[in-house]
Amino acid sequence: MNSNKSELGSSFKRSQDYQEFFLRLIKSELEDELSITEERLKNWSNKKLEMNGIALFGLVAKPDGWLFGQRIIRLKPNNGENLGFHRFRQGDIVLLSRVSPITEKPIEALISDRSRNSIRIVLNEQPKGVRKGKWRMDRGANRIAFDRMRDAINSTFEENGSVPLRELIIGKVHSPANTSTLTPELGGIKHRKIMLPSDLNKAQREAARSALERRFSLIQGPPGTGKTHTAIRILESWAKEDFGTILAVADSNVAVDNLLEGLLDRGVRAVRLGQPVKVREELRDATLDAKMQTHPLRKDLEHEIGMIEKLRRKIKGMKGKEKGLAHRDLKNSWKIVRKYESQMRDEILDRAQILCCTCIGSGHEILDGRRFSRVLIDEATQATEPASLVPISRGARQIVLIGDHKQLPPTVISRRAESGGLARSLFERMVEMGVIPMLLKTQYRMHPIISEFPNSYFYSGQLEDGVNPDERIAPNGISWPDWENPIAFIPVEGNEEISPDGASKENHEEASKVVSILVDLIDGGNLETKDIGIITPYAGQVRAIRDMIPESLQSIEVRTVDGYQGREKEVILFSCVRSNNEGKIGFLSDGRRLNVALTRAKRGLIVVGNHNTLRNDENWNKWLEYISEKNLQAWHLKGGI
């Protein structure tokens, strides 16, 4: 994490200390996020905002359908050209305005989807004059997350509140390790022996069984070891016990969708909470909104709404007592509508075996008054502790956290919040308190040579390969240093530069080399664009690479390392960017970032970087020594392919 990690206590003497500690951190996070956003909007030029990918200008808009009662608007450049580089993604909160979101009241919306030449947004109502004039779109801040985390933190201060395992979580118990292994107190439920599915390996089975028997479990899943697969089997086993609705959450919508997909495939009655626009399209039928649309009471609801619209039109011509009586009828009709909606929603939620949503999504008011004795958090090491506390504060008496604290920590915007401890997940803090994670040991993703170094360096050689080299044959397109071992380090002594936006770094020589390799890999005939991923530590390099990619290959996924955790591709191209005489490599020196970068590839890993710069870092030097021992330097590719 950071240099102050050792100064952070792992336990708290009082619930008040816990409360004050995390309230201070999330307040810093919100203040700094708002300050950064406001500073950019006030002081950055439109050109700088656009180059940084956080604003788009000169957009024209038109209505483009509906999504579960919400209006869809399509935005595209007025000149008919492509949007170019930007950082807007599905589910992002955006601000729509004419000139500036600072000087006028902006319209808040969510990104539905995007293409090269347009972006679709979802909002409650269609803006007036939407087709007239031009619009700009800016990235917005998420105040809702702060409110829900604050409420969850405050709940830990309540003596008989909604956090039954408060003493364990805070660290006030004598032995957190022993306390975590105790049988969960679930209101007298009689546990029966559950037959776990046969598709779990030994370590997965042991972890799952342990999670089913203990009140608080940590499951560590290194890359490719089947974290989500194990999570789904635990949830399925809980569902079979039929003891109340289960809450299954993750920090990101992508991770939640993966849980949902697995549960639906297993025949579990799972319902997805959250904005449908943030849910993968093929899973939207499982959302609460979609199920509301098909509920038997839907016709009655729509009939009542139709009557309301008729009455509204009539009221305009009424006067006196008649108008007063009509308003009374209107008020009563709205009460009926809300009653229908509440009944529909309760029936859907009551029937669900498992509710799936993000950590923050679990704080939605529609769940107020409901308690969930069992909570599972997937990718728990990517969630801040206050975010994890949101679902836990719904009355959790049995908790399972699944993640890997050897990979990237939660994303924190505020540097003071990060240094204060917000980037340490609940999973990691529980490990520091002595709770030992159950380790998933068999990786099924990588060619054995790709997994060898991460296994040795980050996991003390505890992992086993569940695939053999014959299942991960090196693709054609480049001359691998060793065709039996598809890793290549290509030395490029390019010049790192500050990006035009002043907020990132880029290296044009490396970008050019990466694109050259990409073209040759595609020409090799073994791979399609969907099989290759390009990752780099810097957003500036993401933009530089995208600008160089030929038109025919624009579908290639280019992302930062931090945006690629949990992902995999047949081949990964990694651009290191840093190249300087001082040997400075910035946040690239974080071993967890190196672990993620090296473990995304299934059949081939290609790293492009400056050997002389990288070797000044302890972690990178160890990897370079390994590459040298295995004769995997691609010096023959340095000048071209």
C-alpha positions in Angstrom: 0.0 0.0 0.0 1.8 3.1 1.1 4.6 4.0 3.5 2.2 4.8 6.3 0.7 1.3 6.3 2.7 0.2 9.3 1.4 3.1 11.3 -2.2 2.1 10.8 -3.7 0.0 13.5 -5.5 -3.1 12.6 -8.0 -3.0 15.5 -10.0 -0.4 17.4 -10.5 -0.2 21.2 -13.9 1.5 20.9 -16.6 1.6 18.3 -16.5 5.4 18.5 -12.8 5.2 17.4 -13.8 3.1 14.4 -16.6 5.4 13.6 -14.6 8.6 13.8 -11.7 7.0 11.8 -13.7 6.0 8.8 -16.0 9.0 8.8 -12.9 11.2 8.5 -11.5 9.2 5.6 -14.7 9.1 3.5 -15.2 12.8 4.2 -11.7 13.5 2.8 -12.4 11.3 -0.2 -15.6 13.2 -1.1 -14.2 16.6 -0.5 -11.1 15.9 -2.6 -13.2 14.4 -5.4 -15.5 17.4 -5.5 -12.6 19.8 -5.3 -10.7 18.1 -8.1 -13.8 18.1 -10.3 -14.6 21.7 -9.5 -11.0 22.8 -10.1 -10.9 21.2 -13.5 -14.2 22.7 -14.5 -13.2 26.2 -13.4 -9.6 26.3 -14.5 -9.0 23.8 -17.2 -9.6 24.9 -20.8 -12.1 23.0 -22.9 -9.2 21.6 -24.9 -7.5 20.3 -21.8 -10.7 18.7 -20.5 -11.2 17.1 -23.9 -7.6 15.8 -24.2 -7.9 14.3 -20.7 -11.0 12.4 -21.8 -13.3 13.8 -19.1 -15.4 16.1 -21.2 -17.0 16.1 -24.7 -18.1 19.2 -26.5 -20.2 20.2 -29.5 -22.6 17.3 -29.2 -26.1 17.0 -30.8 -28.8 15.0 -29.1 -31.9 13.1 -30.0 -34.3 10.8 -28.2 -33.4 7.1 -28.7 -36.0 5.0 -26.9 -36.7 3.9 -23.4 -35.1 1.6 -20.8 -37.6 0.4 -18.1 -39.4 3.7 -17.9 -36.3 5.9 -18.3 -35.5 8.1 -21.3 -32.6 7.3 -23.6 -30.8 10.1 -25.4 -28.2 9.6 -28.1 -25.3 12.1 -28.3 -22.9 12.5 -31.1 -20.5 15.1 -32.6 -22.1 17.8 -34.6 -19.5 17.4 -37.3 -20.4 13.8 -37.9 -16.9 12.5 -37.0 -16.0 9.9 -34.4 -15.9 10.9 -30.7 -12.2 10.3 -30.4 -10.4 9.6 -27.2 -12.5 9.8 -24.0 -12.8 7.9 -20.6 -16.6 7.6 -20.4 -17.8 4.1 -19.6 -21.1 2.4 -19.2 -22.7 3.3 -15.8 -20.6 6.5 -15.3 -22.4 9.5 -13.8 -22.2 12.4 -16.2 -23.4 16.1 -16.2 -25.1 17.4 -19.3 -25.1 21.2 -19.9 -25.1 23.8 -22.7 -22.0 25.9 -21.8 -20.8 24.9 -18.3 -22.0 22.8 -15.4 -20.6 25.5 -13.1 -22.6 28.4 -14.4 -25.9 26.5 -15.1 -27.8 23.7 -13.5 -26.6 20.6 -15.2 -28.7 17.5 -16.0 -27.4 14.3 -14.3 -27.5 11.1 -16.3 -25.9 7.7 -16.6 -23.9 6.3 -19.6 -25.9 3.5 -21.2 -23.5 2.4 -23.9 -21.1 3.9 -26.4 -19.8 3.4 -29.9 -17.0 5.1 -31.8 -19.3 7.9 -33.0 -22.0 8.2 -30.3 -22.8 7.8 -26.6 -26.2 6.9 -25.2 -27.3 8.2 -21.8 -30.2 7.4 -19.6 -32.1 10.0 -17.5 -35.5 10.3 -15.8 -37.0 12.9 -18.1 -36.2 14.2 -21.6 -34.6 17.7 -21.4 -36.6 20.5 -23.0 -35.3 21.4 -26.4 -33.1 18.3 -26.5 -32.8 18.4 -30.3 -31.9 22.1 -30.4 -28.4 23.5 -30.1 -25.3 21.8 -28.8 -24.5 20.0 -25.6 -21.4 19.3 -23.5 -20.9 16.3 -21.3 -18.7 16.2 -18.2 -17.8 13.5 -15.6 -19.8 13.8 -12.4 -19.0 13.0 -8.7 -20.9 10.3 -6.7 -22.4 11.8 -3.6 -24.7 8.9 -3.1 -21.9 6.5 -2.3 -20.7 8.9 0.5 -24.2 9.0 2.1 -24.6 5.3 2.2 -21.1 4.6 3.6 -21.6 7.3 6.2 -24.9 5.6 7.3 -23.2 2.2 7.4 -20.3 3.5 9.5 -22.7 5.2 12.0 -24.6 1.9 12.4 -21.4 0.4 14.0 -21.8 2.8 16.9 -25.3 1.6 17.8 -25.1 -0.9 20.7 -27.9 -3.1 19.4 -27.7 -2.0 15.8 -27.6 -3.7 12.5 -24.0 -5.0 12.7 -24.2 -8.2 14.8 -20.5 -9.0 14.2 -19.4 -5.5 15.2 -17.1 -6.6 18.0 -15.2 -8.9 15.6 -15.0 -6.4 12.8 -13.8 -3.6 15.0 -11.3 -6.0 16.7 -12.5 -5.7 20.3 -12.7 -9.5 20.7 -9.8 -11.3 22.4 -8.9 -13.5 19.4 -10.4 -12.5 16.1 -9.0 -15.6 14.5 -10.8 -17.9 16.9 -14.0 -15.8 17.0 -14.2 -15.9 13.2 -14.4 -19.7 13.2 -17.3 -20.0 15.6 -20.7 -21.3 14.3 -22.9 -18.4 13.0 -25.8 -17.5 15.2 -28.7 -17.6 12.7 -31.7 -17.7 14.8 -31.9 -21.4 15.6 -31.4 -22.7 12.1 -30.4 -26.3 12.1 -27.4 -26.9 9.8 -27.6 -29.9 7.7 -24.7 -31.4 5.9 -24.5 -30.0 2.4 -23.2 -31.9 -0.6 -21.0 -29.5 -2.4 -20.9 -29.7 -6.3 -18.4 -32.1 -7.7 -16.9 -29.4 -10.0 -14.9 -27.9 -7.1 -11.3 -28.9 -6.7 -9.9 -29.8 -3.2 -8.9 -26.3 -2.2 -12.1 -24.8 -3.5 -14.1 -27.4 -1.6 -12.2 -26.9 1.6 -12.7 -23.1 1.3 -16.4 -23.5 0.5 -17.1 -25.9 3.4 -15.2 -23.6 5.8 -17.2 -20.6 4.7 -20.5 -22.6 5.2 -19.5 -23.5 8.8 -18.0 -20.2 10.1 -19.5 -16.9 11.0 -16.7 -14.9 9.2 -14.5 -16.3 6.4 -11.8 -15.0 4.2 -11.1 -16.8 0.9 -8.0 -15.8 -1.0 -8.1 -16.4 -4.7 -4.9 -15.7 -6.7 -5.2 -15.0 -10.4 -7.1 -17.7 -12.3 -8.0 -19.9 -9.3 -11.7 -19.6 -9.6 -12.8 -17.0 -7.0 -16.1 -16.3 -8.6 -16.7 -20.0 -9.3 -16.3 -20.8 -5.6 -18.4 -17.9 -4.6 -21.3 -19.1 -6.8 -21.1 -22.6 -5.3 -21.2 -21.1 -1.7 -24.2 -19.0 -2.6 -26.0 -21.9 -4.2 -25.4 -24.0 -1.1 -26.8 -21.3 1.1 -29.8 -20.9 -1.1 -30.6 -24.6 -0.7 -30.9 -24.1 3.0 -33.8 -21.7 2.4 -33.1 -19.5 5.4 -34.0 -16.0 4.3 -32.7 -14.0 1.4 -29.0 -13.8 0.8 -27.1 -10.7 -0.2 -24.4 -11.2 -2.8 -22.3 -8.1 -3.6 -19.1 -6.9 -5.2 -17.4 -3.5 -5.7 -18.0 -3.3 -9.4 -21.0 -4.0 -11.6 -19.0 -6.3 -13.8 -18.2 -8.6 -10.8 -21.8 -8.5 -9.7 -23.0 -9.5 -13.2 -20.5 -12.4 -13.2 -22.1 -13.6 -9.9 -25.6 -13.2 -11.3 -24.8 -15.0 -14.5 -23.4 -18.0 -12.6 -26.4 -18.2 -10.2 -28.9 -18.0 -13.0 -27.1 -20.8 -14.9 -27.4 -22.9 -11.7 -31.2 -22.3 -11.5 -31.0 -20.1 -8.4 -33.7 -17.4 -8.0 -31.5 -14.4 -8.2 -32.6 -10.8 -8.6 -30.3 -7.9 -9.7 -30.7 -4.6 -8.0 -29.4 -1.4 -9.5 -29.8 0.7 -12.6 -30.5 -1.6 -15.6 -28.2 0.5 -17.7 -25.3 -0.7 -15.5 -26.2 -4.3 -16.0 -25.0 -6.5 -18.9 -27.7 -6.4 -21.5 -28.3 -10.2 -21.6 -28.9 -10.2 -17.8 -31.3 -7.3 -17.6 -34.4 -9.5 -17.5 -33.2 -10.5 -14.0 -33.2 -6.9 -12.7 -35.9 -5.7 -10.3 -37.0 -3.1 -12.9 -37.6 -5.8 -15.6 -39.5 -8.0 -13.2 -41.7 -5.1 -12.2 -42.5 -4.7 -15.9 -43.8 -8.3 -16.1 -45.5 -8.5 -12.7 -49.2 -9.6 -12.8 -50.2 -6.3 -11.1 -48.5 -4.3 -13.9 -51.8 -3.9 -15.9 -53.6 -2.6 -12.8 -50.8 -0.1 -12.1 -50.8 1.2 -15.7 -54.6 1.5 -15.6 -54.4 3.6 -12.5 -51.6 5.8 -14.0 -53.8 6.2 -17.1 -56.7 7.4 -14.9 -54.4 9.9 -13.3 -53.3 11.3 -16.6 -57.0 11.7 -17.7 -57.8 13.5 -14.4 -54.8 15.8 -14.8 -56.1 16.9 -18.1 -59.6 17.6 -16.8 -58.4 19.6 -13.7 -57.1 22.3 -16.0 -60.7 23.3 -16.8 -62.2 23.0 -13.3 -62.8 25.6 -10.7 -63.7 25.9 -7.0 -65.0 22.9 -5.1 -65.0 20.7 -8.1 -61.2 21.3 -8.6 -60.5 20.7 -4.9 -62.3 17.3 -5.0 -60.4 16.4 -8.2 -57.1 17.1 -6.5 -58.2 14.9 -3.6 -59.0 12.1 -6.0 -55.6 12.6 -7.7 -53.9 12.3 -4.3 -55.7 9.1 -3.5 -54.9 7.7 -6.9 -51.2 8.3 -6.4 -51.5 6.5 -3.1 -52.9 3.5 -4.9 -50.0 3.6 -7.5 -47.4 3.6 -4.7 -49.3 0.8 -3.0 -49.2 -1.3 -6.2 -45.5 -0.5 -6.7 -44.7 -1.4 -3.1 -46.6 -4.7 -3.3 -45.0 -5.7 -6.6 -41.5 -4.9 -5.3 -42.0 -6.7 -2.1 -43.3 -9.8 -3.8 -40.3 -9.9 -6.2 -37.8 -9.4 -3.4 -39.5 -11.9 -1.0 -39.4 -14.6 -3.6 -35.7 -14.1 -4.4 -33.3 -16.5 -2.9 -30.4 -14.2 -3.6 -30.2 -10.4 -4.2 -27.2 -9.3 -6.3 -25.9 -5.7 -6.3 -22.8 -3.6 -5.7 -21.6 -2.9 -2.2 -22.9 0.7 -2.5 -26.1 -0.5 -4.2 -27.0 -2.5 -1.2 -27.6 0.8 0.7 -30.6 1.7 -1.5 -33.7 2.7 0.4 -35.8 -0.1 -1.1 -34.0 -2.5 1.2 -34.6 -0.5 4.3 -36.3 -2.6 6.9 -34.9 -5.8 5.4 -32.2 -7.9 7.1 -29.8 -10.3 5.5 -28.3 -12.8 7.8 -25.9 -14.0 5.1 -23.6 -11.7 3.1 -21.0 -12.7 0.5 -18.7 -10.0 -0.9 -16.8 -11.0 -4.1 -13.6 -9.1 -5.1 -13.6 -7.9 -1.5 -10.1 -6.6 -1.7 -11.1 -4.0 -4.3 -13.7 -2.5 -2.0 -12.9 0.1 0.7 -13.9 -1.0 4.2 -16.7 1.6 4.4 -18.1 0.2 1.1 -18.0 -3.3 2.4 -19.7 -2.2 5.6 -22.8 -1.1 3.6 -24.1 -4.7 2.9 -22.7 -6.0 6.2 -24.8 -3.4 8.1 -28.0 -5.0 6.7 -27.8 -7.4 9.7 -25.1 -9.9 8.5 -24.5 -12.8 11.0 -22.5 -14.9 8.5 -20.0 -13.1 6.2 -17.8 -14.4 3.4 -15.1 -12.2 1.9 -13.5 -13.4 -1.3 -10.5 -11.6 -2.9 -6.8 -11.4 -3.1 -4.8 -8.8 -1.1 -1.8 -9.6 -3.2 -3.5 -7.9 -6.1 -4.6 -4.2 -6.5 -6.2 -2.5 -3.5 -9.4 -0.3 -3.7 -9.2 2.7 -5.9 -9.0 5.9 -3.8 -9.1 9.4 -5.3 -7.9 11.4 -2.3 -4.3 11.1 -1.4 -4.9 12.1 2.2 -7.6 9.4 2.4 -5.3 6.9 0.9 -2.4 7.6 3.2 -4.9 7.6 6.1 -5.9 4.0 5.4 -8.9 4.1 3.1 -7.1 2.0 0.5 -6.8 -0.9 3.0 -9.8 -3.3 2.5 -11.7 -5.0 5.3 -10.2 -8.3 4.0 -6.7 -7.0 4.4 -7.3 -5.6 7.9 -8.8 -8.9 9.0 -5.7 -10.7 7.8 -3.6 -8.2 9.8 -5.8 -9.1 12.9 -4.8 -12.8 12.5 -7.7 -14.2 10.5 -6.1 -16.7 8.1 -7.6 -16.8 4.6 -8.4 -20.1 2.9 -6.2 -20.2 -0.1 -7.4 -21.4 -3.6 -4.3 -23.1 -5.0 -5.0 -24.3 -8.5 -4.8 -21.7 -11.4 -6.6 -22.5 -14.6 -5.8 -19.4 -16.7 -2.1 -19.2 -17.5 0.5 -21.2 -19.4 2.7 -22.7 -16.6 5.6 -20.5 -17.6 3.5 -17.3 -17.2 2.3 -18.4 -13.7 5.8 -19.5 -12.6 7.2 -16.2 -11.5 4.0 -14.7 -9.8 3.6 -18.0 -8.0 7.1 -18.0 -6.6 7.4 -14.3 -5.9 3.9 -13.4 -4.6 2.5 -16.7 -3.3 5.6 -18.5 -2.0 5.2 -21.3 -4.5 1.9 -22.5 -3.0 0.0 -22.5 -6.4 -0.4 -25.4 -8.8 -1.1 -25.3 -12.5 -4.4 -26.7 -13.6 -3.5 -26.5 -17.3 -0.5 -27.9 -19.2 1.5 -26.3 -22.0 -0.3 -28.2 -24.7 -3.5 -26.4 -23.7 -1.8 -23.0 -24.0 0.2 -23.1 -27.3 2.1 -20.0 -28.2 0.3 -18.0 -31.0 2.0 -17.2 -34.3 2.8 -13.6 -35.3 6.1 -13.0 -33.4 9.3 -14.9 -33.1 9.1 -16.0 -29.5 12.6 -16.3 -27.8 11.4 -19.8 -26.7 8.3 -21.2 -28.5 7.8 -23.6 -25.5 7.7 -20.7 -23.1 5.5 -17.9 -24.5 6.9 -14.9 -22.7 8.9 -12.1 -24.3 10.5 -9.0 -22.9 11.2 -6.5 -25.7 13.7 -3.8 -24.7 12.7 -0.4 -26.0 14.7 2.7 -24.9 12.1 5.2 -25.7 11.5 8.6 -24.0 8.8 9.0 -21.4 6.9 12.3 -21.8 4.3 14.2 -19.9 1.0 13.8 -21.7 -0.5 16.9 -23.3 -3.1 17.1 -20.6 -0.3 17.3 -18.0 -1.9 14.6 -15.9 -0.3 11.4 -17.2 2.7 10.0 -19.0 3.3 8.4 -22.4 6.1 6.8 -24.5 5.6 7.0 -28.2 8.5 4.6 -29.0 6.8 1.9 -26.8 3.4 2.7 -28.2 4.7 2.2 -31.8 6.3 -1.1 -30.9 3.2 -2.4 -29.2 1.0 -1.5 -32.2 3.6 -3.1 -34.6 3.4 -6.3 -32.5 -0.4 -6.2 -32.4 -0.6 -6.0 -36.2 1.8 -9.0 -36.6 -0.1 -11.0 -34.1 -3.3 -10.5 -36.0 -1.6 -11.3 -39.3 -0.3 -14.5 -37.7 -3.8 -15.9 -38.2 -4.2 -17.6 -34.7 -5.8 -14.6 -33.0 -8.7 -12.3 -33.4 -9.0 -8.8 -31.9 -11.1 -10.1 -29.0 -8.2 -12.4 -28.0 -5.7 -9.6 -27.4 -5.5 -7.1 -24.6 -3.2 -4.1 -24.3 -2.5 -2.8 -20.8 -0.3 0.0 -19.4 0.0 1.8 -16.1 -0.8 5.3 -17.6 -4.0 6.7 -19.1 -1.8 8.9 -21.3 -0.2 5.8 -22.9 -3.7 4.3 -23.4 -4.6 7.3 -25.5 -1.2 7.2 -27.4 -1.6 3.6 -28.3 -5.2 4.0 -29.3 -4.3 6.9 -31.6 -1.7 4.6 -33.4 -3.9 1.5 -33.8 -5.1 1.0 -37.4 -8.8 1.6 -38.2 -9.4 -2.1 -38.8 -8.2 -3.0 -35.3 -10.0 -0.3 -33.3 -12.0 -3.0 -31.4 -8.8 -4.0 -29.5 -9.2 -3.4 -25.8 -6.6 -0.9 -24.5 -6.8 -0.2 -20.7 -4.8 0.7 -17.7 -3.6 -2.1 -15.4 -5.9 -0.9 -12.7 -8.9 -1.3 -15.0 -7.9 -4.9 -15.9 -8.0 -6.7 -12.6 -10.3 -9.8 -12.9 -9.9 -9.8 -16.7 -8.0 -12.2 -19.0 -7.0 -12.5 -22.7 -5.3 -15.1 -24.8 -2.4 -12.6 -25.3 -1.5 -9.6 -23.2 0.8 -6.7 -24.5 2.1 -4.6 -21.6 3.7 -1.2 -22.1 5.8 -0.1 -19.1 6.1 3.5 -20.3 8.8 4.7 -17.7 12.1 5.4 -19.3 14.6 7.8 -17.6 18.1 8.1 -16.4 17.1 8.5 -12.8 15.5 5.0 -12.6 12.2 6.4 -11.4 9.1 4.2 -12.2 6.4 5.8 -10.0 3.5 3.7 -9.0 4.7 1.0 -11.4 6.8 -0.1 -8.4 3.8 -1.4 -6.5 4.2 -5.2 -6.5 0.5 -5.7 -6.6 0.3 -3.8 -9.9 3.1 -6.0 -11.3 1.3 -9.1 -10.1 -1.9 -8.1 -12.0 0.0 -7.1 -15.1 1.8 -10.4 -15.3 -1.2 -12.6 -14.7 -3.8 -11.6 -17.3 -2.5 -13.7 -20.2 -3.5 -17.3 -21.0 -1.2 -18.1 -24.0 1.3 -15.3 -24.4 2.8 -12.4 -22.4 4.7 -9.6 -24.1 6.3 -6.9 -22.1 7.7 -3.8 -23.7 9.9 -1.5 -21.6 13.3 0.0 -20.7 15.4 -2.6 -19.0 17.8 0.0 -17.5 15.0 2.0 -15.9 13.0 -1.0 -14.7 15.9 -2.8 -13.0 16.2 0.0 -10.4 13.0 -1.3 -8.8 13.3 -4.4 -6.6 10.2 -6.1 -7.9 10.9 -5.5 -11.5 14.5 -6.4 -11.1 13.5 -9.8 -9.7 11.3 -10.4 -12.8 14.0 -9.2 -15.2 16.5 -11.6 -13.5 13.9 -14.4 -14.0 13.5 -13.5 -17.7 17.3 -13.5 -18.1 17.6 -16.9 -16.5 15.0 -18.3 -18.8 16.5 -16.6 -21.9 13.2 -14.8 -22.7 14.6 -11.4 -23.6 13.6 -10.7 -27.2 16.6 -8.7 -28.2 16.0 -9.8 -31.8 12.7 -7.9 -31.8 14.2 -4.7 -30.5 14.6 -3.1 -33.9 11.5 -4.5 -35.5 9.6 -7.6 -36.2 
